[in-house]
Structures are given as C-alpha cells and as structure tokens.
C-alpha cells in the first residue's frame, strides 16, 4: 500500500473533504485519514452561505447540493414576540440570494462521493498517534501501526485537533459557560418554511427549517443536571416566546452542547497547517463556522497547488495565515457580540440598537447584514497579495456576465483554483488589447455591459486581476497595466505547462 503523499489531510469532515476535492482536482497527490469508521450522523452545520455556494460552483458540484437542500432567503429577528429586524438575502448583488439549508451528514456524503469519483483515497478508523518532522518530509504514525510520509500535513480534525496539539499551536479563547440544547423536531406552526427565526429573550433561541420537513431548534436552557429536557419542557419554552401557536409533534434528534469562542495563535508551523474548527471555533449564531472553514480550505488549496505544481516560492504559503486568521479575528468578535445579544448574556442597549427597525438602520439592514451573513463581506484588503488600488481589490469578484472569444461565461465559472484571470471593461479595440496582453499568459475576459447582472461594479476602462481563488488582486484603470507585470514579477508567479 502506498505510504507517501504530497498532502496528508487529517479529518474527513466537510472542510477536510472540500480541501481534498480541490487539491485532487488540481492534480495534487492527497490522502485523507479519519478516526470515524463512517460519516457523521450528527447534523451540527446546517447551512451554506452565498460564499460557499460560489466555491461549490467553481468546484463543479453545486447542483448536487442544491438538489439536497432548501433555499432560505430571509432571517427574522424577534424581541418580546415582535419582529424587530429582517435580513433579506434578495438584496445581495450575487446570483445566490439565499442560504442553502442542508444537514452536515449530507454535505459530507456529497463531498466524499465526489472525492472518490476523482480517485481520492480515504483511510477510516485510524487516528494520528505521532508525527516526526525532518528537512525532507513529515512522518505521520497512525493508530493502526502504519506510517505515512507527506510533504504537507493539514489538520482539519476539529476543535480537539491532534494535529494542532502535535504542532504545539495554542488555541486561546473561552467557553460561554451556559448550556445550549440542539434538537430537530416535527412541528405544527405558521412560521415560513424559507425563513430562519432568531428570538432574543431570556432563553434566546433559533429556529431553522430543514430539508426533510423538520425544524432545527437551538435553545439556551440553563439547567444544572446533565439530562436533556422533556418534550413538554421544550414546548413550554417555545410557547412562551413564539408569537404564532406552535406544537412539537415529535423530537427526532437532540443533543446538548456548549458554545465556544476560540482562535489558534497561528495557522502554520513549517509545513503543518490548520483549517476549519481546528483553528477557529465560533458560536453557531450566524452560521459562519463551517462556511468559514470552507473559505480556509479554498484559500489554502490554491496556494498549495501553486507551490507544489507551479513551483512558486514557499513564502506564498505564509499568506494563508496572514489572510485567513485576520478574517477569523473579525468573525470571532462579531459572532461573540451577536451570541451575547441573542442569548441575553449582554444586555447593552446600544449594541442592541443596530438590530432595531430604526430609520438610521435602514441601510445596514438592507445591505450590510445580508453581506455579513452571506460570507461575501470577507476580504483580504490588507494582504500582501493584494495591491492597494480601487474598491474591489481584496474582495471576491463580482458576479458578472463575461465574453471570451464570442462565448458568454459567468465570472463565477472562471474561478478554477489554479490560474489568474484578467477581466476588462472597455470599449476599445478588444483584439488589440488581447494581443498586447499575450505576454502575460492570462485568459482575458470582457464584461458584457448589457448582460443580466443587477449591478456592474467595474467602471469603463478598468480591469480586475483575479486570483485563482476568485479574489481580486488588482482593480485599476487600463492605463496602469504595468501594475500586472510588477505583481507577477514580485510574486514570482509561474504557470503550469
């Protein structure tokens, strides 16, 4: 049996599997090891935001997920049985104006099936026992007595990550010190099936519709003993705070959990990396945990591909920590604020005001809140891989209709995890422009100004240099194309033959 791989991923959860799929599709020799003998049956992560849907589209598997989930376009927030705020995803300037509700076991199934289709290898029922790092490779000893060697080791093994422990990485933060109960139930009530409901009160809780017709409830319930509440106790709490009549007919799954707020002090030690819950642990308020892990995986995958296949400098991998940890710091703080408000841990009236239906909040409610929950607000504006230029630099590329050699293509479809692309909005001679850019070895696309896009954020005679992960490296005027040359030379970008 083979024992050396370019990349060894520990953990076959959603983040590890997405990373494995992206690497395998890019021609990287990767193996996944997992302590569980089969896929998880616990549905912790329940939704994919617009940013994750864009990544799955780039991977070529989005339709599989859409068939297994349901679209949710609204989030309503209640206080004292009155709706005080409404987040409408239809305000997003994106083709995904919703989140996709899909249980974690289904997400794992679909990603694992695709990885196997790519001839990927998963070794189950084994744990990581020890690692040994030398100048040439990493040796990973497994619980079944075998030893695998790899060039890069990635811990996607969750909050109790053994990879993180072996790498000596600190996981700082705190527990909220209160219990939350998660349960899926069959209910009768008048709540909308395409809407998530947040109730802010003494036992703050969330209701999320599921694809199988049931609903997920996340409920703060400060009980002293270890037992789970009875159906009658669940019913009492819900009836007290939900404005519409609700009847729990059957609880189909339940669990007790703590909420955490933790962040690794670094994401890389040598050729060892962390992604997902192994390096950040947020409250599920906002549904950003798994989705943030997906973006970790996407960021790391293209950089590993560039270093392994295109022989780009190793210091490119340092920007993984630089970019993703800075995003996680912001999310750690924002999810903490929202969790404290929803669960009434923090009763600061000024913090609550941002969610209230005030005239001053209209723009925030219509535009900023949907952006934050969609994941599209994540950016790398201060990254060393981003040129300080115009407004789109450091952000995920806008959803545009593009033209290349007479063919229409979506801007989301050109993201391939391997190549840089140039997007141009110009009324000049396009063929002359393409010829002038031939030395860049870049695919050039032109914006279709009369396309179906809601808003074109690229002005006339401007261009975007788009990274392999879909983030904009440069947003400048066509008169400054020398910036592209400087960027390619400075970052020593090479292309696969």
C-alpha positions, -999 to +999 in steps of 0.1 A: +000+000+000+012+035-009+028+054+020+040+088+006+017+116-005+022+153-013-006+162+011-020+144+041-053+157+055-064+146+090-102+148+092-129+138+068-155+164+078-168+190+054-137+212+055-112+183+050-132+168+022-136+201+004-099+208+006-092+172-006-115+176-036-100+209-046-064+196-043-072+163-061-089+181-090-058+202-093-036+171-097-022+170-061-015+136-046-036+137-014-049+113+011-074+118+040-073+099+073-103+099+096-109+084+131-146+076+124-155+044+107-183+061+088-197+095+080-211+116+109-248+113+117-247+145+138-260+175+120-241+203+135-236+226+105-269+232+087-264+259+061-242+271+033-240+308+026-236+325-007-198+325-005-197+287+000-222+282-029-199+301-052-170+278-041-190+247-048-200+261-082-163+266-090-156+230-080-184+219-103-206+202-077-231+228-067-261+212-084-257+181-063-261+202-031-290+222-044-310+190-050-305+180-014-311+213+004-337+241+006-332+278-002-337+303+027-339+339+017-349+356+049-338+359+085-362+374+110-352+386+145-378+389+173-378+406+206-407+404+230-426+384+204-423+412+178-402+411+147-376+439+152-353+432+122-354+414+089-324+403+068-333+399+032-308+380+010-326+392-021-306+425-016-273+407-024-256+416-056-250+380-063-266+351-081-271+333-047-296+355-029-302+328-002-285+304+021-289+267+014-302+246+044-285+212+042-275+189+071-239+182+076-241+144+070-255+151+035-227+176+029-201+150+039-218+124+017-218+146-014-182+157-009-170+122-002-187+108-033-171+135-054-136+128-039-140+091-047-150+100-082-117+118-085-100+086-073-094+101-039-083+079-010-098+080+025-085+058+053-110+054+081-109+041+116-074+055+122-061+083+144-029+103+143-006+089+170+026+109+165+044+130+139+081+134+131+093+163+111+126+164+092+140+185+064+125+165+036+091+154+048+067+147+077+062+112+091+027+106+105+023+075+126-012+061+127-031+041+153-032+010+131+006+008+132+012+022+097+033+053+090+026+077+061+050+104+049+040+136+033+053+169+022+024+188+038+002+179+068-031+196+073-053+194+104-090+195+096-097+175+127-120+198+146-119+216+180-099+188+197-073+187+169-044+163+174-025+180+146-028+213+164-015+196+196+014+179+179+023+212+162+023+230+196-002+256+185-021+274+212-059+275+210-070+305+230-104+317+240-133+309+263-165+289+269-197+308+274-205+288+305-241+281+296-257+251+280-275+251+247-298+224+235-300+214+199-329+194+187-347+186+154-384+183+156-416+178+136-438+207+144-470+224+135-469+262+133-474+290+109-438+300+105-424+304+070-405+274+056-380+296+038-370+317+068-347+314+098-361+328+131-340+343+159-357+350+192-339+373+216-351+367+252-341+351+285-338+317+268-327+330+234-331+305+206-331+299+168-354+280+145-341+268+112-362+248+087-346+216+074-348+199+040-366+169+054-396+190+066-384+192+103-370+222+121-338+227+140-340+244+173-311+259+192-322+268+227-305+283+257-317+263+287-296+268+319-303+235+336-280+222+364-283+185+357-269+165+327-302+152+314-320+166+283-353+185+287-385+166+281-407+174+251-431+192+275-402+214+287-392+223+251-429+230+244-432+253+274-402+275+263-413+278+227-449+286+235-438+313+258-418+332+233-430+325+198-459+348+187-476+321+165-490+289+180-465+261+178-469+224+187-440+200+189-453+167+175-421+147+177-384+152+186-363+132+161-328+142+174-314+161+203-281+170+218-265+192+245-237+215+237-215+244+249-208+273+227-172+283+224-151+313+212-116+302+204-088+310+179-054+294+172-025+317+176-011+306+142-024+286+113+010+274+101+041+258+117+066+247+090+047+225+066+019+218+091-014+238+086-048+240+103-082+247+088-118+249+100-127+242+136-091+231+143-081+268+141-113+287+150-144+279+169-173+303+168-208+303+182-232+290+156-251+323+156-250+334+120-240+300+107-204+310+099-184+281+114-183+256+085-186+283+059-155+300+072-138+266+072-147+262+035-130+295+027-100+284+047-098+253+026-102+273-007-075+298+003-050+271+013-058+248-017-047+272-045-016+282-026-005+246-021-012+239-058+009+269-068+038+258-047+036+221-055+028+222-092+039+256-104+070+258-081+061+292-067+081+303-036+072+287-003+065+321+013+033+322-006+020+297+020+027+323+047-001+344+033-026+317+043-021+326+080-020+363+071-053+363+052-074+337+069-065+345+105-073+382+101-107+372+088-112+348+118-104+376+143-132+398+129-157+369+128-147+358+163-156+392+177-188+397+157-202+363+164-194+368+201-214+401+201-244+386+184-244+355+206-243+376+237-273+396+224-294+367+212-288+347+245-292+379+266-257+374+281-250+410+272-278+435+278-261+465+264-289+485+248-265+504+225-254+471+209-290+460+205-299+492+186-281+480+155-308+453+151-338+475+158-360+488+130-349+524+132-347+549+103-309+551+109-306+513+105-322+510+071-291+509+050-274+485+075-304+461+075-308+462+037-271+458+026-246+452+054-264+425+074-270+403+042-234+408+032-221+397+067-243+366+069-236+356+033-198+355+038-193+378+008-181+406+032-149+386+039-119+404+023-082+405+022-078+442+016-046+445+038-030+413+025+005+414+010-010+396-020-034+425-027-025+457-045-039+488-028-060+501-056-097+506-063-127+494-043-129+458-055-093+449-046-092+423-019-128+413-023-144+383-040-150+391-077-185+405-085-210+383-103-207+394-140-215+381-174-183+379-194-174+374-231-144+355-243-140+347-280-176+353-286-188+330-258-207+341-227-195+328-193-202+338-157-174+354-137-180+327-110-173+300-136-138+311-145-125+305-109-106+273-111-082+272-082-051+273-104-050+303-127-051+340-126-075+358-150-080+393-163-115+409-165-117+440-186-145+466-192-135+485-223-150+499-255-116+499-271-104+475-298-106+442-280-083+423-303-056+448-300-059+447-262-057+408-262-026+410-284-010+435-260-017+412-231-004+380-247+029+380-228+010+378-195-002+343-202-036+353-188-071+344-200-087+377-208-125+383-204-146+413-213-176+425-193-209+423-212-223+456-202-259+447-214-258+414-195-284+403-169-263+414-139-280+435-113-251+459-109-218+462-127-192+474-101-165+477-127-163+511-144-154+517-181-117+513-190-110+494-158-097+459-152-095+432-125-067+408-120-084+378-103-065+353-082-071+315-086-094+316-056-116+343-071-104+372-050-094+404-068-057+411-066-057+443-086-085+467-096-071+495-117-076+516-149-064+501-182-037+528-183-019+511-155-015+476-169+022+477-159+009+470-123+001+435-135+036+430-147+050+442-115+026+419-095+036+388-115+073+395-112+071+405-075+051+374-065+072+351-088+041+337-104+047+308-127+023+288-148+019+250-152+030+236-186 
